[in-house]
Amino acid sequence: MRPANIGQAQRHMAHLLESKVTGRRSTRVRERAIRASTIAESLYREFQVGPYQYRLHQVQWYLKNNTQALKSASQYRHWLTVREVLMALGRFDKWASQLEGAWQKPK
């Protein structure tokens, strides 16, 4: 089911990652949840899809266009969050080779 608005897309993302992300709830999980919410919002604004409808080109678009202005450490954290989302969806193994360096700036 497609989300009807940004808020629903963010709730779908939170539901998806709720039991998948491990670590201390006060730090790592909260930070990943915030980044995942940002990812859900960006992808919904551009493609009107929620996390259960993500396609490879949409994830590539996010990593290429929405993380360019970030420092490399922040880009990497977004990459890790995207990886966590894709693992929760069961798509990471299929898409890993095509996303390998997507978070890195071109040299």
Secondary structure, DSSP 4 states (H G I P E B T S, - for coil): ---SSHHHHHHHHHHHHTTT--S-IIIIIHHHHHHHHHHHHHHHHHH---GGG--HHHHHHHHHHSSTTS-HHHHHHHHHHHHHHHHHHT-HHHHHHHHTTTTSPP-
